[in-house]
């Protein structure tokens, strides 16, 4: 057995990345991921030669030796270990045995328990096969999905429940037919038999030590053909103190070999990439790649087509233009606006900033999008991956300060959850704190403040069951209180209405889709005013000015949209049909602003 080290030059090679092979033993899963991983990691890969039959305990020692060596060289940076199938079991054992080392585990379809009945049945099945059968099949007949040979094997294996695992294995091999010649060459019968014995011993060891693992862990689960994964043990892993799960419903057992699976993107979405002992949401953030941006754009295509957003901004001469031309190119810039229902406006705004101006808008978001207590009924973290891939940051004074210091473009919503989860009749009503410190912090960096307003959600949904209605229903009331208790209250220093930021999902029904409108007002300068705005009263005056400008922007849009001939979806649809779906649909006249 030997170990390879592969390094690709990069300015951010600050973490070590070890890949432990799965049942194939070759490290093939890293081939598709190697180039992207090499841009941000120093890569090591553990390889099992065909003739090597090293026991599980010795494999663990070899991995530990490498991990401890890297930790000795760079004690302040994390070491990432990616293991799939058997490799996941080995990674868990290493983590349990080395609690003093900062490890991040990425486990793809982890196997932590083996069914002895299935094992004995499969071993018996393999024993009756001649030694050269796998390679003969690959060389003389070939494999492909839907071929007569494939169908024959599937029919044969379907006849007995005891062969379920073999069926899963062969089915997955068929699904990855492009790698079939290589896989078949490294799967002689004695090697496969040894792999199964290795799986049995490694999974038993991992299962016995699983509860002692304290490493940061990300589990990647395929949605189909999980012929080795034990659901009971996955639930045990979910309960680990620092564990998150990402599910891939349309993928199979060999997850890292399949098209469309980008491990770097997965790590970024989950905010698992860090250079030091703790995650820094600003310095550890990696910009979206063109592919990630396209993927994000595709995810918003339907909403964009239905709402046909109108984006307006204000030039230095006070002229209103239909573009983001009035938005400064250089930061730091703070955009302060209102939340529509469920905060649905942020995706459209962030997408437009990237498309039109190539500006990444870092939104300050509620902490519930980044952390979840074990056993909590808060939504799954995967729901917020899109927000995180485009740069959302947990709202806090320190993160706000760091963003401005890095000359970022930052979006802030003083109304927070209370504004995004408003009640009936509260559309476009601001729920801002009585006082805010953001003006004084902004002035320290001379950042521009751009107030903006968004309207249009009342043309999309009808509120039928708001917070007040739900609190009258006992089981919903209990659920709201439980979820709110698990979350973070950001307004503990406030009084009255703003203290209540209970988390709930408003009951809404869709309407015939209307249109979104976003209007960015004229920038408010703070450069050279740091001494003036260090005074609380002066800063409060600017804060009230910002709030007033946001209200003016919303009022302007609510009035002007009444004259938009394309406010309703029917004329917009006809326009698309006549001019193409990539065309910009006209809106109200801007000349009489």
N, C-alpha and C positions, 0 to 999 in steps of 0.2 A: 504494500500500500504506500502511496506517496501523496504529497500535498503540493499543490501549485499555488503560486502567488501571482496575481495578475494586476498590474497597476496601469491606469490610464491617466496621463497628466491632466491636472485640474487645479484650479486655484482654491478649491474648497475641500481638499482631501483631508478631512479632519476626524473622520471616524473609521473604525475598522469594520469590515463586513465579512462575516464568515458564512458560507453556504454549505449546509450538511445535506448530502444527497438523500433521496428517498429510496423507494424500493428498486429503482433502476440502478442506483449506485454510481452513475457516471457524472452527475452534475449537469445533465442535459437541460434541466430546468433553468440553469443560469445562462444558457446560450442566448436565448431571446432577450434576456434582461441585462446582459453584460455591459453593453455600450452605455446605456443610460445610468446604470449603477456606478460605472467607473467615473462618471462626471462628478459624483459627490462622495464616493466611498473608496477606501483602499480595500481591494477585494481579495479574499482568500477562498479557496474552494477545496473541500474534502472529497477525494475520489477513491473509489474502491475498485482496484483492478479485478478482472474476472477470477483470477486464481487466488485472490486473497480472501480468506475466511476468518478474519480476526473476530474474536468474541466482542460482545457489546461493551463489557467493562473496560477492555483495552482501547476500544474506540473512544470511549468517554475520556480516558486518560490522555489520549492524543489530543483531543479537542481542548481539554483543560490546559494542557501544556502550552498550546498556541494562545489561548485566551489570556493566561497568566503572563506570558511573555509580552503580549501587546499591552496589557494593563500596566506592567512594569515600565514599559517605554513611554506610555502616554496615560498616566494615572487619572487625568482630569477629563478624559473624553470617553464617551460610551462605546461599547463594543456591540455591534449588531450581529445576531446569529439568526440566519434563516434556515429553517428545517422543514422539509415536507415529508409526510408519511412517517417512515421510521426515523428520519432525521429530526422530526419534531420531538419524538420521545427522547432522543439523545440530547437535544438542546435543553429540554426540561430538566433532565438529570444534571447536566452541567450547571444550570442556573441554581438548582436546589443545593448543589455542593459548593457553590461559590457566592454566597450572599453578600460578600464584601466587595464584589466587583460590579460596576455599573453595566448591566447587560440589558439589551433590548431584544426581545424574542419576536420573530415574525414566523408564525407557525401555519403552514398551508396544509389543510386537511389532516390535523394531527392524529396519529394512532397511538392511543395510550392504554388500550386494553384489547386482548385477543380472545376470541371465542374458541376454546379448545376443541369443541365438537366440530366446528367448521375447519379448524386447522388440521385435525386428524383426517377428515374427509378429503381435504385438498391434497394433503400429503399422499394419501392412498391413491388419489386420482393421478398425481404426478408419477408415482412409482410404476404405474402400468404403461407409461409412455416410453418408447425407446429414446435413448440419449440424444439422437440427432434430429428428432422430429421438429423442434422449433426452427432450426436453421434450414432444414430441407423445405419446410413450408414457405419460409420467406424467400429462399433462393429460386425455387422451382415453380411456385404458384403465385406468390405475392399476396398481399392483402389489400382490400379496399372495401369501403362501406357499400353494402348492397351486392357484393360479389357472391356467386354460388357457394364458394368455399366458406366465406364468412357466415352465410345463412345456415350452412350445414352444421358448423360448429355451434352457432347460437341455438339451433334446434336441439342438438344433442345435449348441450349444457342446460337448457331449460327443462329437461326431463326430470332432473333431480334437484331437490332443495339443497342437498349437501354440496352441490357444485356452484352455489350462488356466488361465492367469492371468485372462483375461477372465471365464471361468466362476466363478472364485473371487470376483472383484470383484462380479459381478452377484448371485451367491449371497448375499454378505454384505449387499448393498443390499436384497435381498428380505427378509433376516432382520431388517433394521432398517427395516421398512416404515413405521413411525410417522414417521420422518424423511425418507421418500422424496420428498415434494414439494420440500422444501428442497434435498436433495442433487441432484435432477434439474435444478433451476433453476440450480445453480452448476456443472453439468457439461456445458456446451456442448462440442462436439467439439474445438475449438482449445484450450480450457483443459485438457481431459483429456490431449491430446497434449503440451502444455507440461508438465503435471504429470509425465508419464512421463519426459520429457527431464530434468526437475529431479531426479527420483528417480535416474536414471542417474548424473548428475554428483555429486549429494550423497552417494550411497552409495559411489561410487568414492573420493571424498575421505575419507570416514569410514573406509573399509577401509584406506586407505594410512596413516592416523594412529592407528588403533585401539590399537596396542600401546604408544603413549606416554601414554594416558589414565591418570591417577592419581586422578581424582575418585571419591568414594564413589558407587557405582552400584547401582541396584536395577532388575532386568530383570523385566518382566511378560510372560509367554508364554501365549498362548492355545493350547488343546489341539486345536482343529479349524480347518480352512480357513486354515492359515497359508500362503497362496498367494504371499507375498512373502518370508517369513522364510527365511534361509539357515542351516541347522543347523550348518554348519561354522563360520560366523562367530559364532554364539551360543556355541559352545564356546570360541572365542577370547575372547569377552567374559567368560565364566565365569572364565577364567584371570586376569583383571585383578586386581591386588592388593587391591582394596576393593569387590568385586562380590558380590552375592547374587542369586538367581533365585527368583521365585515363579511357579508354574505353575497355570493355570486350565483344567483339562481340558475343561470343558463350554462354554467361551466361544469366540467367533469373532474375526475380524480386527479389528472395531471394538470392542475390549474396553471402553473407557471409556464407550461408549454403551449398554452392555447392562445389563439389570436385575440388581440384586444385587451390582454391582461398586462398592464404596465405596473410593475412592482414599485418603481419610484413614485409614480402618481398616487398609488394606493397609500404609501407611507406619507406623502405630502398631504393628502386629503385628511388623513387621520391626525395630522399634526404630530407625527411620531419622529420627524427628523429634527435632531438637535445636535449641536456641536459641543456642548458642555454638560455639566452635571444636571442642569435644569433647562427647560425649554424657554427660549426667548422669542416671543411671538413676532418680534420685529427683525432682529438680526438673523434668526434661523429660517425666516420665510424665504422660499424660493419662488421666483416668478413663474407664472404659467407658461408652458411651452406652446408653440403654435397648435399642436395637436390638442392639448388640454383646453386651449381657448376655443378651438373649433367644437370640441365636445360640449363645452359649456354653452356655446352659442346654439348648438343643436338642441340642447335641453330646454332652451327658452324660445325656440322657433314658433311653437304653437301659440304661446302667450303673446309673443310679439306680433304675430299675424292677426290675432283676434283683437288686440287692443290698439295696434298701429300708433305707438307713442309719438307725441309731439314734444320736441325738446327746444326750448327757447333760452336765450341768454342775453345779457345786457352788455353792450360795448361801452367804452370809456366816454363816448359822446351821448350816452343814455339811450341810444337806439337799441330796440329789441330785434334780434335776428333769430331765424329758425336754424340754429346750429349751436354748437358749444364754442363758438369763436370768442365769446366773452369770458371764457374760463382761462385763467392764467396757465401757461405751460410749465412754469417753474414753481415748486413748492418752497416753503410749506404753505398749504392752503387748507382752511377749515370750512367745510360745507355744512351749514346748519339748516335743518328742514323739519317738516312734519311727517309723522308716520301715518300712512294709510292703514286700512284694516289688514292685520296679520303681517305688516311690514313688507307687503308684496312689491312695493315700488323699487326696493334696493337692487333687485336683480336687473331690471330694465335699465336703471341708471348706470350701474357698474358696467354692463355690457356696452352701452353707448359710449361711455368714457374710453373704453378700450378700443372700440371700433373706430371712432371718429378722431380721437386725440392721442391714442396710445398711452393713456394715463391710467395707472392702477389706482383705484379708489379704495382705500383701506377703511372699511366700515367698523365702527365700534359697536359690538353686538353684546347681547345678554350672555352672561357666563354659562347659562344652561346649554348653549350650543357647543360647549367645549368640555364640560365635565358632567358626570352622572354618578350619583351615589348608587352603590350596589343595592339591588332590590327596589330601586325607585321606579315609579310609574311614569317618569318623564320619558319623552320620545327617545327612540334609539339615536345614537350619535351619528349613524350613517345618513340620517335624514338631513343633516346640516353640512354634508361634505362639499356641496357646491358653494356654500358661503365661504367655507374655509379655503378652498382651492383658489378663490379669487381674492383672498387676503383679509377676510374678516378677523377681527381681534377682540378678545374679551374686554369689555369696557372697564377701565380702571384709570386712576390718576397717573400711575407709572407708565402704563402703555400709551396713554395719550401724550405724555411728555416725550417718550422715546420716539413716537411717530413724528411729532413736530420737529424734534431734534434731527431726525433723518431726512427732513425736507419732504415729507410725504404729503399726499392729498388725502385728507381725512374726512369721513362723513360722520356727523354726530347728530343724534336724535334726543334732545333733552326730554321729550315726552315719554320715552321709553316704552315699557310694557303697557302702562296705563293708556297710552295713546293708541298703540297698535291693537289693543283689545278693548276698544271703547264700547259703550252701550248704545242702545237705540237712540237715534236723534242726536248723537254726538259726532257725526261725521265732520271732519275738518275742524274740530275743536282742539285747541292746544292745551296740553296738561303739563306745563313746564314748572319746574321748581320756582319758589319765590326768589331764590338767589342761586347763582352759579359761579364757579371759579374759572370756567373755561376762558373767559375774556382775559383775565390776568395771566394765565399760562400762555395763551396765544401771543400776548404782547411781548413776552420774554424772547420770542423768536421772530418778532416782526411779521408774523403770518397774516395773510389776508383772510377775512371772514366773508364768505359768500352765503347770504340767506337765500333759501329757495322754497318754493311751494309745489306740492303735487296734489292733483285732484283726479277723479275718475273712478274710484272704487264704488261709488254709489251707482254707477252705470253698469256694474258687473254683478253685484250681489244685493240681496235683500236680507236684512237681519231679522230672523224670526225667533231666536232664542238667545238672548244676551245673558250677561253675568247675573243680573238681578233675577231673571227668570230661572236660571239654573240653580241659584241658591235657594229657591223655593222647593226644589226637588231633592229629597233626602239623599239618595245615592249619589247624585251629581255634586251636591254640596260636600259630602264626605270626600269624594274624589278630588275636588278642587282644593280642599284644605290639605289633603295628603300631599298632592303634587306641589302646592305652594310651600309646604313645610320642607320638602326636599330641595327646593331651589334657594337661590341667594336673593335676599331682599336688598336692593341697591339704594333704597330711599329711607334708611333707618333714621336719618337726621331730619327728615321732613315731618310735617304735621298735617293732620286732616286728610283730605282726599288723596293726596299723593302718597301717603304711607301705604295704602291698599294697592298692591300690585299682584293680586291673586292671579295665578295662571289658570287659564281655561281655554277651551276652543269654542268660539261663538258659533251658534247654530245659524247657518246661512243657506240660502237657496240661490242658484244662479239666475240672472236676468239675461235678456237679450244683450249681448256684449256691447258696451259703449267704447269709450276711448280714454287713454291715459294722456295727461298733460303735465309737463314738468317745466317750471320757469325759474331760472337762476337770476337773481337780482344783481345789482351793481356791488362790486366788492367794497367792503369796509376796511380801510387801511389801519393797521396797528403799528407799522414800522415807525420808529422814532418816538413812540408814545409810551414806552415801557414805564418811565417814571410817572407819567400822568395816570396811566391805568393801573399802577400799583396801589393807587387809592381805591378802596372798596366802593365808595360812592360813585366815582368816575367810571369804574369798571361796570357797576350796576347800570349806569345810564346807557352804556354801549350794549349791555345785555338786553335791556328793554328795547333799544333801537333794533337789534337783530330780531327780536320776537315780533316787533311791529312790522318789519320788512317781510318776514315770513307770512304774516297774515295778509299783507298787501298783495303778495305774490299769489296766494290762494284765491283772494277775492278777484283779482284780475282774471285768473283762469276760469273761475266759475261764471263770470260775466261773459267773457269772450267766447267760451265754448258754445254758448247759446246761438252764436252766429256761424258756427262751423258747419258747413253743408255736409261734411263727412263724419259727423259725430256718431251717427248710427252705422251699424255694420253693413246694411244692405248697400248703400251708395259706395262704401269702401270696397265691398266685394266686387261690385261692378267695375270700379276703377282698376282693381287688380286684374280682372279678366281682360280689360281693354289695354292696359299698359304693362302688364307683367307683375309678378309677385315681388320683384326686387325694386319696384318703383316707389318713390316717396309720394304718399298721398297728400294732397293740399289740405290746408286748414283755414282758419279765420284770417282776415286781413290784419296785418301788423302795422299798417301805416297810420292808423288813427290811435296809436298808443298814447 
